[in-house]
């Protein structure tokens, strides 16, 4: 019998946008053997490690290097989205950072990541929708995006929604920062 975890866990992810057009956002497919969310689509990131010194940016950048081979030197963090609280399973509090990634290779760590792929930023902005996903015998309402036979939903869908809200908010400087980084 599996025991239920108690307490909140802290994590950070990167909404990593490639600097080169079509400005794909990096996603991972989690390895099937992982304890948390096996096989699901996620943004690069993960749990805080003691070596991160409590710095969530450091967590996000470390996990991005480990999962998809992108070093911190290639990443320019432009902003932070509101923390997203996972409540159905695993009790994660996830802080998403928005970043632009300079050109270079992506490579997976097969122990954590089954695949890495990108979805164009415009597709995310235009096609994310509210829908339902079957989880076992229940239907869960969630933000979701279907792209090339992959489905993004759940916590990652919530983060995409937070990004789109910031992108479309004229008072939020995030869109201007991202667009400026594209021309830099």
Secondary structure by P-SEA (a helix, b strand, c coil): cbbbbcbbbbbbbbcbbbccccbbbbbbbccccccccccccccccccccccccccaaaaaaaaaaaccccccccccccccccbbbbccccccbbbbbbbcccbbbbbbccccccccccccaaaaaccccccccccccccccccccccccccccaaaaaaaaaaaaaaaccccaaaaaaaaaaac
